[in-house]
Each structure stands twice: as C-alpha cells, then as structure tokens.
Amino acid sequence: MVAKARGMYDRIKGFRDFYPPEMAARREAIDAVEATARSYGFREIGTPALESAAMYADKSGEEILEELYSFEDRGGREVALAPELTPTAARMVAARQQALSKPIKWLSTRPFWRYEEPQQGRFREFYQTNVDIFGTDDPAADAEVLAVAAEALTGLGLAPEDFTFRVSHRDILGGLLESLDTDVDTRAAIRSVDKRAKVDEAEYADLLTDAGLTREQVERFDALLATAEEDLDDLVAFAGTDRVESAVDNLRAVLAAAADLGVREYCTLSLTTARGLDYYTGVVFECFDATGEVSRSVFGGGRYDDLIEGFGGQPTPAVGFGAGYATLSLLCQRAGVWPEEAIRTDYYVLQVGDTRETVAEIAGQLRERGHVVETDVAGRSFGAQLDYADSIGTETVVIVGERDLAEDRVTLKDMDSGDQTQAPVDAFPGEADRPTFEDFA
C-alpha cells in the first residue's frame, strides 16, 4: 500500500524539484542576473500566475491555447497559466500608463508554464528573469538591454568566447519578403525563418513555399539572409524600400550604442534570427553557446513597440529580454562556471549540557553580523550534532559545553582541518565581523 501510494504521487512530467544544494546554485545565478539589472536601475515587479486566456489568443491566435495550461475556472472564466511575462507587463503598463515615470524599467523573476514536450533545456514549468524598458525607441535602450544581458553572463563567470548574441531586425526580414513581389504570408514566413536552424533544408524550403514563396524566391531569400554586416547596403539596394533602409539604419545605431557600452564584441549579425513571437517589431536577438555544445538558444529578446497599444494603452515603444535558467545552467555548466551545488553554513553553535542560553546569545550575535548560523533543535548528542554540522557544510563549529563555560571559555573547531582551539566567552564573537579558528589559535 505504501509503495502504491508513493507511485501515485510521482512528480508531474515536465516539472522539477530543486533540493537545497541545487537551489543554492540557482539562487546564486538568479541573484547575479538580478544584481546586474538593478545596477542599471531596473525595478522589481510581481505578476499573477493566472491571466485571461483571451490575452494570449488575441495576440497569437486561438491555436496558442493548445500550447498552454488553459482551463475554465469555477467562475466560468477562461484562464491560462502565464507562459511568458511580456503580455502581462504590457497590460500593467497600459493600466497605469499616465502615472508611470518614463522610461519604465522593470525586472521580474518567476515561473511560467507551457504544455509542450519536455527536452534538453525545456520544461513545462520554467523560470525566467525578464528585463524590460518601456517608453523609449532610442537605440540606446536596445543597447542597454544587450549590456545587461552580457554583464549578467560575465558576472556569472562566462568569458567572451563562451557566448554570442545573434542580432537581427524584424523589419529587414519583413521588408525583404515584401520586395520579392509575391503574395507572401509575411507572418508565416518569419516564423519559418525562426525555425531555420531547427529543421533540415528541405523542410525549411517547404515552410517558406507554404508561406507563399516560389522555390526560386526561397533560394534568393535565403541567400539574402546570409548577408554580412558590411554588406547591409546591398540589402537596401535590393529591396529599394524605406522600410529596409530605416531598419538597417536602426540596427547599425543599436550596434554602435552597444559598442559605446562595451558589449559590441558579443554581438554577431544573424538575419536568420527572427524570434517566433508575432509581437516583435524591430531589433531582436538570441544568446547562443559560442562553442555549439548547447545547441538551443540560451535566451532571447527584442523590441515590441506595438504591444502596449494593443492592450488599450497609448503607443509605447518597448524592448527587453527573458533569461531562462534551464538553458542558462546548461551554458554555465558547459563552461565550468555554474555555481557549486552545495549548501554552506558559516557557524554551527553546538550545545553540550544545559548551555542553551549562552548558545542562543552567541548564535544571535553571529546572525546580527549577517552569517548563516544553526543550533541544535532536535536534542541530539554531541556526536550527532557534529555529524550534522559536517553534513551542512559548516565552516566553524562553536562548542558551548558546561565545563568550558565554568572556565569562561568556548571551543572553536575548524571543520576543514579538524583543528580546534579555545576562546574566552567574552571575546567570541567579540568585535570581529567573522571570527574563526585562526583568530584564536
């Protein structure tokens, strides 16, 4: 019966548990990314898990609901677990647009949900940090988003040779498709471009022909997308439209601003980078493992200037990115910089006999200094307490025993070396910020 009960409550497919050592590493990574964003003035927001399902269907089509956890709640409302942050943030901006100081710079870390087949780096529940700027179309805003992303990655220990940002512009893609003078479904064609690296050439060609291109146009279009940065003027000449010329100028301005911020070296022109979501309007980018060992996009973002207006707000340009920790951990692990999956404790104050009052006083003083401190809460023996202290990665054990206290002393044990010494009770922790064995040996 017990075994059956356990099997009944197995973890749901596509969802994960994080035990303390794993969560410690994730927390360190999240803190590093958020700290970078905060240093640029991004402010944290909180958002709901549930939204109206219509919010996603209206923006991406009814078919998107097949990819979501959507259902009718007890009030008869069609709702969905949020699959991304951007529509929610757009809704929030539209709701208080006049009261918010511009530019609006928001930061959020939270889980999202998509009902899709789990694979490497992709789960049905996933965590992202989103960084967004609303209220400016200046290329400097796009560049700042790229800078936050780059500095967050280098803050985790990644080097320039570890990752690259593949940068493109949606209006270059849309303008080139229009210039082919064919009855093409631009939306479907751009979605096809987004799948360029995920399917073989035959399937890619079929997707574009399904979108309205002829086979000859598929070959021509694919050749145009291979244009190098120094040859962007050739695209302008080929298209002969203001749309492509303006997009090329904007892309160059963003890259120039990225150079001013010191992150141009991370950016590579990649016109086959399209981002599949329809609300993107300008510069888009995706982060990839530069070695190719992590084959899928680590994260991405771009400009979405029309989304706020679609939520009933005033026209408001916007740009941002979302960094997912499933793929980010793969990149950091490949590069050997993922934080150690281990828990650490600064001090364990070990009680021997009737010394709880002194134990509590010492532990409290150490906690006031910002340290992680544990004490016995299970009435265990000396040996059991010491074993526990070792299991939680304790640096220093402070042994408070009745005999030592009778002589106004405590014993300090360095858990790495096993060495121990004694210290006067009134000198520990004393005035030191982080007193250890070495201070009294």
Backbone torsions as a table, in degrees:
resi	resn	phi	psi	omega
1	MET	NA	-42.2	-179.8
2	VAL	-63.8	-45.1	-179.5
3	ALA	-61.8	-41.5	179.3
4	LYS	-62.7	-43.7	-179.5
5	ALA	-61.1	-40.3	178.8
6	ARG	-63.0	-41.9	179.8
7	GLY	-64.9	-30.6	179.3
8	MET	-65.8	-22.9	-175.2
9	TYR	-116.6	36.3	174.0
10	ASP	-64.5	155.9	177.8
11	ARG	-60.5	141.8	-178.8
12	ILE	-72.1	140.9	-178.7
13	LYS	-57.7	132.9	177.8
14	GLY	88.4	-1.4	177.8
15	PHE	-114.4	154.2	-175.0
16	ARG	-130.6	151.4	169.6
17	ASP	-101.0	145.3	175.0
18	PHE	-125.1	109.0	177.0
19	TYR	-78.5	164.9	-171.6
20	PRO	-49.0	-44.5	179.7
21	PRO	-62.0	-42.3	178.4
22	GLU	-66.3	-41.3	-177.8
23	MET	-68.2	-31.1	177.4
24	ALA	-61.8	-42.5	177.9
25	ALA	-66.1	-44.5	178.9
26	ARG	-62.0	-43.2	179.7
27	ARG	-61.2	-41.1	178.5
28	GLU	-62.6	-40.7	178.9
29	ALA	-66.9	-45.6	179.2
30	ILE	-60.4	-44.5	-179.7
31	ASP	-61.2	-38.0	-179.4
32	ALA	-66.0	-44.3	179.6
33	VAL	-65.4	-46.3	-178.5
34	GLU	-65.3	-38.0	-179.6
35	ALA	-61.9	-38.7	177.7
36	THR	-63.5	-47.5	-179.8
37	ALA	-61.7	-42.1	-179.8
38	ARG	-63.6	-33.5	179.6
39	SER	-66.0	-19.7	175.7
40	TYR	-94.9	4.0	177.0
41	GLY	92.7	13.5	177.1
42	PHE	-78.6	137.3	-175.4
43	ARG	-110.8	141.4	-174.7
44	GLU	-77.7	140.2	172.8
45	ILE	-121.9	162.2	173.8
46	GLY	-120.6	140.3	-174.8
47	THR	-134.9	155.3	-176.5
48	PRO	-76.6	154.9	176.0
49	ALA	-74.1	-33.8	-177.0
50	LEU	-104.9	138.8	173.8
51	GLU	-134.2	167.3	173.3
52	SER	-63.5	131.1	179.2
53	ALA	-61.7	-29.5	-179.3
54	ALA	-62.8	-27.6	-179.3
55	MET	-60.8	-35.2	179.8
56	TYR	-86.8	-38.1	179.9
57	ALA	-64.8	-40.0	-179.3
58	ASP	-65.7	-31.7	-176.5
59	LYS	-89.0	-30.3	-173.5
60	SER	-125.6	1.3	-179.0
61	GLY	96.5	152.5	-177.8
62	GLU	-59.2	-27.9	-177.1
63	GLU	-63.8	-21.0	-179.5
64	ILE	-63.9	-26.4	-177.6
65	LEU	-64.2	-23.9	177.3
66	GLU	-67.9	-19.3	-178.0
67	GLU	-98.1	-0.9	-174.3
68	LEU	-113.5	164.8	167.8
69	TYR	-87.2	87.3	-177.6
70	SER	-116.9	147.0	-176.4
71	PHE	-165.5	168.6	175.2
72	GLU	-94.9	126.1	-179.1
73	ASP	-83.8	-178.7	-174.3
74	ARG	-68.1	-16.1	176.6
75	GLY	-91.6	6.1	179.2
76	GLY	80.6	12.9	179.5
77	ARG	-91.7	138.7	174.5
78	GLU	-83.8	114.3	-175.8
79	VAL	-125.9	166.9	178.2
80	ALA	-146.2	143.6	168.9
81	LEU	-67.1	132.3	-173.3
82	ALA	-59.1	124.1	177.7
83	PRO	-90.4	-10.5	-179.2
84	GLU	-164.8	168.9	-176.8
85	LEU	-94.0	-32.0	-166.9
86	THR	-53.8	-48.3	177.8
87	PRO	-60.7	-38.1	178.4
88	THR	-64.5	-45.3	178.7
89	ALA	-61.9	-39.1	177.8
90	ALA	-63.2	-41.6	177.3
91	ARG	-61.0	-42.1	-179.2
92	MET	-66.4	-41.3	177.9
93	VAL	-63.2	-46.3	-178.9
94	ALA	-60.6	-33.9	-176.4
95	ALA	-69.9	-31.4	-176.9
96	ARG	-130.8	35.5	-170.1
97	GLN	-58.6	-42.3	-175.4
98	GLN	-71.7	-27.7	-176.0
99	ALA	-86.1	-14.9	-174.3
100	LEU	-88.3	133.9	176.4
101	SER	-70.3	137.9	-179.3
102	LYS	-105.0	144.7	-4.7
103	PRO	-72.5	150.9	177.1
104	ILE	-90.4	125.2	-176.9
105	LYS	-125.0	108.2	-172.5
106	TRP	-117.9	150.8	-178.6
107	LEU	-134.4	138.7	178.2
108	SER	-153.1	137.7	171.3
109	THR	-125.1	124.6	-176.4
110	ARG	-167.7	168.9	177.1
111	PRO	-84.9	154.8	173.6
112	PHE	-134.3	168.6	-174.3
113	TRP	-139.4	133.8	172.5
114	ARG	-139.1	136.3	179.0
115	TYR	-90.1	86.8	180.0
116	GLU	-139.7	166.3	-175.2
117	GLU	-70.5	122.0	179.5
118	PRO	-63.1	144.1	175.5
119	GLN	-156.0	-176.4	-177.2
120	GLN	-55.9	122.9	177.1
121	GLY	76.4	6.1	-179.1
122	ARG	-135.5	125.6	-179.7
123	PHE	-131.8	166.9	179.9
124	ARG	-77.0	-25.6	168.3
125	GLU	-117.8	128.1	-176.2
126	PHE	-143.8	154.8	-175.6
127	TYR	-111.9	137.0	179.7
128	GLN	-135.7	149.5	163.0
129	THR	-104.0	124.3	178.6
130	ASN	-108.0	136.7	-179.9
131	VAL	-128.4	118.9	-173.4
132	ASP	-137.6	146.1	174.0
133	ILE	-121.9	128.1	177.6
134	PHE	-118.4	141.4	170.8
135	GLY	103.0	10.8	175.3
136	THR	-149.1	139.2	175.4
137	ASP	-107.9	12.2	179.1
138	ASP	-64.8	135.1	176.8
139	PRO	-55.6	-23.2	178.1
140	ALA	-62.5	-30.0	178.7
141	ALA	-69.0	-43.9	176.1
142	ASP	-59.0	-43.8	-178.7
143	ALA	-65.7	-36.1	179.2
144	GLU	-66.0	-38.5	176.3
145	VAL	-61.2	-43.9	177.0
146	LEU	-62.8	-37.8	-179.7
147	ALA	-66.7	-42.7	177.7
148	VAL	-60.3	-45.2	-179.8
149	ALA	-60.9	-46.3	-177.9
150	ALA	-65.5	-44.7	-178.2
151	GLU	-69.0	-31.7	175.6
152	ALA	-63.1	-41.3	-179.6
153	LEU	-69.8	-44.1	178.3
154	THR	-68.1	-29.6	175.5
155	GLY	-64.4	-25.4	175.7
156	LEU	-82.8	-4.9	178.0
157	GLY	106.0	0.5	178.9
158	LEU	-74.2	145.4	-179.9
159	ALA	-100.7	163.7	-180.0
160	PRO	-55.5	-30.4	-179.6
161	GLU	-80.5	-2.0	-178.2
162	ASP	-87.6	-27.2	-174.3
163	PHE	-147.2	162.7	177.2
164	THR	-144.9	147.9	173.6
165	PHE	-100.0	116.7	174.8
166	ARG	-86.7	114.5	-170.5
167	VAL	-111.3	138.3	179.1
168	SER	-145.3	-171.6	178.9
169	HIS	-144.6	124.6	-175.7
170	ARG	-63.5	-32.6	-178.8
171	ASP	-74.2	-22.3	172.1
172	ILE	-67.3	-45.9	178.8
173	LEU	-62.3	-49.9	-178.7
174	GLY	-63.1	-40.2	179.8
175	GLY	-66.4	-39.1	177.6
176	LEU	-64.7	-41.1	178.6
177	LEU	-63.6	-41.0	177.8
178	GLU	-63.4	-36.6	-176.3
179	SER	-71.5	-14.0	178.7
180	LEU	-73.3	-5.0	174.7
181	ASP	54.6	55.5	178.7
182	THR	-142.1	161.7	179.9
183	ASP	-82.6	73.3	-173.7
184	VAL	-99.1	143.4	172.5
185	ASP	-85.5	95.9	-173.8
186	THR	-58.6	-41.3	-179.9
187	ARG	-60.2	-47.3	-179.9
188	ALA	-67.1	-36.6	-179.4
189	ALA	-66.2	-41.9	179.5
190	ILE	-66.8	-37.1	175.0
191	ARG	-62.5	-34.8	177.6
192	SER	-65.9	-41.4	177.7
193	VAL	-60.8	-38.8	179.8
194	ASP	-61.2	-24.7	-179.3
195	LYS	-95.2	5.4	-172.6
196	ARG	-53.4	-42.1	-176.6
197	ALA	-87.0	-4.7	-174.3
198	LYS	-103.1	-11.5	-177.8
199	VAL	-128.4	164.6	178.1
200	ASP	-77.8	170.4	-173.3
201	GLU	-62.3	-38.1	-179.1
202	ALA	-64.5	-44.9	179.6
203	GLU	-66.8	-37.8	177.3
204	TYR	-61.1	-45.2	178.6
205	ALA	-62.6	-39.7	179.1
206	ASP	-63.4	-40.4	179.5
207	LEU	-61.7	-41.6	-179.6
208	LEU	-71.6	-37.0	176.8
209	THR	-67.7	-35.6	175.1
210	ASP	-62.9	-28.9	178.6
211	ALA	-81.2	-4.8	174.7
212	GLY	117.4	-1.5	179.0
213	LEU	-86.0	149.1	171.1
214	THR	-80.9	168.6	179.5
215	ARG	-62.2	-39.4	178.9
216	GLU	-64.5	-40.1	179.4
217	GLN	-68.9	-33.0	175.9
218	VAL	-60.2	-46.8	-179.8
219	GLU	-63.4	-41.9	-178.8
220	ARG	-67.2	-44.2	-179.3
221	PHE	-63.2	-43.2	-179.5
222	ASP	-65.0	-36.0	177.5
223	ALA	-66.5	-38.9	178.5
224	LEU	-63.2	-37.1	-178.9
225	LEU	-68.5	-15.9	178.5
226	ALA	-84.7	4.7	-178.2
227	THR	-59.2	136.0	176.8
228	ALA	-81.6	163.5	-175.6
229	GLU	-58.8	-39.5	-178.2
230	GLU	-71.3	-10.5	-178.4
231	ASP	-107.5	17.9	-179.0
232	LEU	-61.3	-29.6	178.0
233	ASP	-61.6	-27.6	177.1
234	ASP	-65.1	-34.4	177.3
235	LEU	-67.6	-39.9	178.2
236	VAL	-61.8	-44.6	179.9
237	ALA	-65.3	-39.7	-179.8
238	PHE	-65.4	-47.2	-176.2
239	ALA	-73.0	-40.9	-179.6
240	GLY	63.6	30.7	-178.3
241	THR	-126.0	151.7	176.8
242	ASP	-64.5	-30.7	-177.3
243	ARG	-61.6	-47.6	-179.3
244	VAL	-70.1	-41.4	179.9
245	GLU	-61.1	-44.5	179.4
246	SER	-64.2	-39.3	-179.7
247	ALA	-66.5	-40.8	178.1
248	VAL	-63.8	-42.9	178.3
249	ASP	-61.4	-42.5	-179.6
250	ASN	-65.2	-42.7	179.1
251	LEU	-61.3	-43.8	179.1
252	ARG	-64.1	-37.7	179.6
253	ALA	-66.1	-39.4	177.7
254	VAL	-64.3	-44.3	-179.9
255	LEU	-65.8	-35.1	177.1
256	ALA	-66.8	-41.2	177.7
257	ALA	-66.5	-35.1	176.3
258	ALA	-63.6	-36.7	176.8
259	ALA	-63.8	-40.4	178.9
260	ASP	-61.9	-32.4	-179.8
261	LEU	-88.6	1.0	175.4
262	GLY	80.9	19.2	-177.4
263	VAL	-122.8	13.9	179.5
264	ARG	-62.9	-30.3	-177.0
265	GLU	-64.0	-18.7	-179.5
266	TYR	-87.6	-7.9	-171.8
267	CYS	-102.6	131.2	177.4
268	THR	-127.3	131.7	177.0
269	LEU	-65.4	129.4	179.4
270	SER	-148.9	91.1	-175.9
271	LEU	-70.3	-10.9	174.5
272	THR	-83.5	-2.3	172.3
273	THR	-84.7	115.3	-172.7
274	ALA	-120.7	-26.1	-171.1
275	ARG	61.9	118.9	-170.6
276	GLY	-74.2	-20.5	-176.2
277	LEU	-72.8	138.4	-171.4
278	ASP	-72.3	-17.9	-173.3
279	TYR	-81.1	-6.6	178.2
280	TYR	-70.1	140.6	-173.1
281	THR	-126.6	-21.4	-173.1
282	GLY	-135.6	-127.4	178.3
283	VAL	-64.3	134.0	175.0
284	VAL	-130.0	155.8	177.5
285	PHE	-151.7	156.6	173.1
286	GLU	-135.7	142.3	177.9
287	CYS	-94.7	131.3	179.2
288	PHE	-128.5	153.2	169.5
289	ASP	-65.1	120.7	-176.3
290	ALA	-65.2	-23.2	-180.0
291	THR	-85.5	-15.9	-179.2
292	GLY	83.6	-1.9	-179.5
293	GLU	-66.3	-37.7	170.6
294	VAL	-92.1	105.7	-167.0
295	SER	-76.8	-27.0	-176.6
296	ARG	-93.7	162.2	178.0
297	SER	-57.5	135.2	178.1
298	VAL	-76.1	-46.0	171.9
299	PHE	-168.2	175.0	-178.3
300	GLY	-161.3	178.5	-179.8
301	GLY	-176.1	-165.9	-179.5
302	GLY	160.8	-168.0	-176.7
303	ARG	-97.9	138.1	179.6
304	TYR	-138.4	76.7	-169.9
305	ASP	-74.5	-16.4	-174.0
306	ASP	-102.2	-4.6	-169.2
307	LEU	-70.3	-41.4	-177.7
308	ILE	-61.7	-43.5	179.0
309	GLU	-60.6	-34.9	178.1
310	GLY	-66.7	-16.5	177.6
311	PHE	-100.2	15.1	176.5
312	GLY	91.3	4.9	179.0
313	GLY	-90.3	178.1	174.2
314	GLN	-73.9	153.4	177.2
315	PRO	-52.2	123.7	-174.1
316	THR	-141.7	110.7	176.6
317	PRO	-65.5	151.8	-177.5
318	ALA	-154.3	151.6	178.0
319	VAL	-152.4	146.3	179.3
320	GLY	-176.0	-177.6	176.6
321	PHE	-147.8	160.8	174.9
322	GLY	-126.8	121.7	-179.3
323	ALA	-101.4	116.7	179.5
324	GLY	-92.0	137.8	-173.1
325	TYR	-83.5	-15.5	175.9
326	ALA	-66.8	-49.8	179.6
327	THR	-77.1	-34.6	178.4
328	LEU	-61.6	-38.3	178.4
329	SER	-65.1	-35.7	177.9
330	LEU	-62.8	-43.7	178.7
331	LEU	-63.5	-46.9	-178.3
332	CYS	-66.2	-37.0	177.5
333	GLN	-66.6	-40.9	177.7
334	ARG	-60.9	-38.0	-179.0
335	ALA	-85.7	-4.4	178.1
336	GLY	75.4	26.7	-177.6
337	VAL	-122.6	6.0	176.4
338	TRP	-63.5	134.4	-178.2
339	PRO	-54.8	148.8	-178.9
340	GLU	-60.5	131.4	178.2
341	GLU	-85.6	80.3	-177.9
342	ALA	-155.4	151.9	175.5
343	ILE	-99.5	144.4	-179.8
344	ARG	-127.6	143.1	178.0
345	THR	-128.3	131.9	-177.7
346	ASP	-72.2	-47.8	-176.5
347	TYR	-139.7	142.1	165.7
348	TYR	-119.4	120.8	179.6
349	VAL	-97.1	107.0	-170.4
350	LEU	-90.7	129.1	-177.3
351	GLN	-98.6	129.0	173.8
352	VAL	-125.3	112.5	-178.8
353	GLY	80.6	-158.0	-175.2
354	ASP	-85.6	72.0	-176.4
355	THR	-126.2	17.7	-172.8
356	ARG	-58.4	-38.0	-178.4
357	GLU	-61.3	-44.8	179.2
358	THR	-69.2	-39.5	176.6
359	VAL	-57.4	-47.0	-179.1
360	ALA	-63.5	-38.6	-179.5
361	GLU	-66.1	-46.6	179.1
362	ILE	-64.0	-45.5	-179.8
363	ALA	-61.2	-40.7	180.0
364	GLY	-64.1	-41.4	179.6
365	GLN	-65.0	-38.5	179.5
366	LEU	-69.0	-38.8	178.5
367	ARG	-65.8	-36.3	178.0
368	GLU	-60.2	-25.3	178.0
369	ARG	-86.0	3.4	175.6
370	GLY	91.7	15.9	-177.3
371	HIS	-94.4	157.2	173.8
372	VAL	-87.4	118.7	-173.0
373	VAL	-132.8	132.6	174.5
374	GLU	-121.1	154.5	173.5
375	THR	-135.6	171.5	-178.0
376	ASP	-74.4	129.4	175.9
377	VAL	-125.0	15.3	-176.9
378	ALA	-127.8	9.0	178.1
379	GLY	62.2	40.2	-175.5
380	ARG	-88.5	164.4	178.9
381	SER	-73.5	170.0	177.7
382	PHE	-54.7	-51.5	-177.3
383	GLY	-62.8	-40.1	-179.6
384	ALA	-66.9	-38.0	177.3
385	GLN	-64.9	-41.5	-179.0
386	LEU	-65.9	-40.3	177.5
387	ASP	-62.4	-42.0	179.0
388	TYR	-63.9	-43.3	179.1
389	ALA	-58.2	-38.9	178.1
390	ASP	-67.0	-38.7	-176.1
391	SER	-69.5	-22.3	-179.3
392	ILE	-102.5	16.9	173.9
393	GLY	67.6	40.7	-177.4
394	THR	-72.8	137.6	177.2
395	GLU	-82.8	-49.2	-176.3
396	THR	-130.7	129.1	173.2
397	VAL	-101.6	128.5	176.6
398	VAL	-104.6	111.1	-177.5
399	ILE	-93.3	118.1	-180.0
400	VAL	-112.3	99.3	-178.3
401	GLY	-112.1	157.5	-178.3
402	GLU	-60.7	-41.7	-178.4
403	ARG	-65.7	-44.4	179.4
404	ASP	-63.2	-42.7	-178.7
405	LEU	-63.5	-31.4	177.3
406	ALA	-61.3	-25.3	178.5
407	GLU	-106.8	15.8	177.8
408	ASP	58.3	43.6	-180.0
409	ARG	-134.0	159.0	166.8
410	VAL	-130.1	159.7	179.9
411	THR	-106.9	134.0	177.5
412	LEU	-108.7	130.1	-180.0
413	LYS	-121.6	121.5	174.2
414	ASP	-81.6	117.8	-171.9
415	MET	-76.1	-22.5	178.2
416	ASP	-72.9	-45.5	-176.5
417	SER	-93.2	-24.1	-175.3
418	GLY	85.4	-3.7	-179.3
419	ASP	-74.3	151.8	176.9
420	GLN	-142.9	156.4	179.9
421	THR	-149.5	177.8	-179.9
422	GLN	-118.0	154.3	179.7
423	ALA	-138.4	146.2	175.9
424	PRO	-61.9	140.9	-179.8
425	VAL	-57.9	-41.1	-176.7
426	ASP	-76.1	-7.3	178.3
427	ALA	-103.7	-1.5	-179.8
428	PHE	-126.6	121.4	0.0
429	PRO	-78.6	-8.6	177.8
430	GLY	63.3	-138.9	-178.7
431	GLU	-95.9	-5.5	-176.2
432	ALA	-71.9	142.4	178.2
433	ASP	-72.9	-38.1	-177.2
434	ARG	-142.6	72.4	-177.9
435	PRO	-70.1	136.9	179.9
436	THR	-134.7	-179.3	179.6
437	PHE	-52.6	-43.6	-175.6
438	GLU	-61.7	-26.9	-177.7
439	ASP	-71.6	-18.7	-175.0
440	PHE	-123.3	-4.3	-177.5
441	ALA	-67.3	NA	NA
